């Protein structure tokens, strides 16, 4: 059976490779609190040289696509982790990074840049809060 999500993602990747920006809705809660699945979308562009902190669309573990943040690069090995994840990481090769998420688009159409000074600071602080993320995410979900 062919998964419609896979077809849409493959077409988005094809367009990104041609240099066209693509807006793709996000599912799931793995990027909370920075990207809200089911309510927000990301704008994807052709990736340049990937670096730690980038939010990317990548083919991971040879079986699925995710939009997660790069937390480590060693040679051509990339490790990703969703901001809303507590433990799990995924691995891929640099050439499996298919697109760079540059902006988040809210349900109301407001666009925010993912790499501004405050966004990068927030992502670094969120990483440092990893030991207590479970509690912070529980509070966030209840609000």
C-alpha positions in Angstrom: 0.0 0.0 0.0 1.3 3.5 -0.9 1.2 6.0 1.9 -0.2 9.4 0.7 2.0 11.2 3.3 5.1 9.6 1.7 4.0 10.7 -1.8 3.5 14.3 -0.6 6.9 14.4 1.2 8.6 12.9 -1.9 7.0 15.6 -4.1 8.0 18.3 -1.5 11.6 17.0 -1.6 11.6 17.1 -5.4 10.5 20.7 -5.4 13.0 21.7 -2.7 15.8 20.1 -4.8 14.7 22.3 -7.7 15.2 25.4 -5.4 11.5 25.9 -4.7 10.4 26.6 -1.0 7.6 24.3 0.2 5.2 24.7 3.1 4.5 21.4 4.7 2.1 20.7 7.6 3.6 19.1 10.6 2.1 16.1 12.5 2.9 14.9 16.0 4.3 16.5 19.1 8.0 15.7 18.8 9.0 19.3 18.2 7.0 20.9 21.0 7.2 23.6 22.2 8.8 25.2 19.1 6.5 23.6 16.4 3.0 22.5 17.2 2.0 19.4 15.2 -1.5 19.5 13.7 -1.6 23.3 13.9 1.5 24.6 12.3 3.5 24.1 9.2 7.1 24.5 8.3 8.7 26.2 5.3 11.3 23.9 3.8 14.2 25.0 1.6 17.2 23.3 0.0 19.7 22.6 2.7 23.1 24.1 2.6 25.9 22.8 4.9 24.0 21.2 7.8 25.0 22.3 11.3 24.1 21.5 14.8 20.8 23.3 15.8 19.3 23.1 12.3 15.7 21.8 12.1 15.6 19.5 9.1 13.5 17.1 7.1 15.5 13.9 7.1 15.1 10.2 6.1 16.1 8.4 9.3 16.9 4.8 10.3 16.2 3.8 6.6 12.5 3.8 7.2 10.8 7.2 7.7 10.9 11.0 7.4 11.1 13.3 10.5 11.4 17.0 11.0 13.8 17.2 14.0 16.8 19.2 15.2 20.4 18.2 14.5 22.1 17.6 17.8 25.4 16.0 16.5 27.4 15.7 13.3 30.3 13.3 13.2 31.8 12.9 9.7 28.8 12.1 7.5 26.8 10.7 10.5 24.0 13.0 11.7 22.1 12.5 15.0 18.6 14.2 15.3 16.3 14.6 18.2 12.9 16.2 18.4 12.6 19.1 20.8 9.6 17.5 22.5 11.3 14.1 22.8 12.7 13.1 26.2 15.2 10.4 25.1 14.9 9.1 21.6 17.3 10.1 18.8 17.4 9.1 15.2 20.4 8.7 12.9 21.0 9.4 9.2 23.7 10.3 6.8 24.3 13.9 5.7 22.9 13.1 2.3 19.7 11.9 4.0 19.0 15.5 5.1 16.5 16.5 2.4 15.4 20.0 3.5 16.1 22.7 6.0 13.1 24.1 7.9 13.5 27.9 7.9 10.2 29.2 9.2 7.1 28.0 11.1 3.7 29.1 9.9 0.9 29.3 12.5 -2.7 28.3 11.9 -3.5 32.0 11.5 -0.8 32.4 8.8 1.8 34.2 10.9 5.3 33.3 10.0 8.3 33.1 12.4 11.9 32.5 11.5 13.5 29.5 13.3 17.0 30.9 13.5 16.7 34.4 15.0 18.7 35.4 18.0 15.9 34.6 20.5 14.9 31.4 18.7 18.4 30.0 18.9 18.8 31.1 22.5 15.5 29.4 23.3 16.6 26.2 21.6 19.9 26.2 23.6 18.1 26.8 26.9 15.6 24.1 26.0 18.5 21.7 25.4 20.0 22.5 28.8 16.6 21.8 30.4 16.6 18.3 28.9 16.7 16.7 32.4 13.4 18.4 33.4 11.7 18.5 30.0 9.2 15.8 31.0 7.7 18.2 33.7 7.9 21.3 31.5 6.1 19.5 28.6 3.5 18.1 31.0 2.8 21.7 32.1 2.8 23.0 28.6 0.3 20.4 27.4 -2.1 21.2 30.2 -2.0 24.9 29.3 
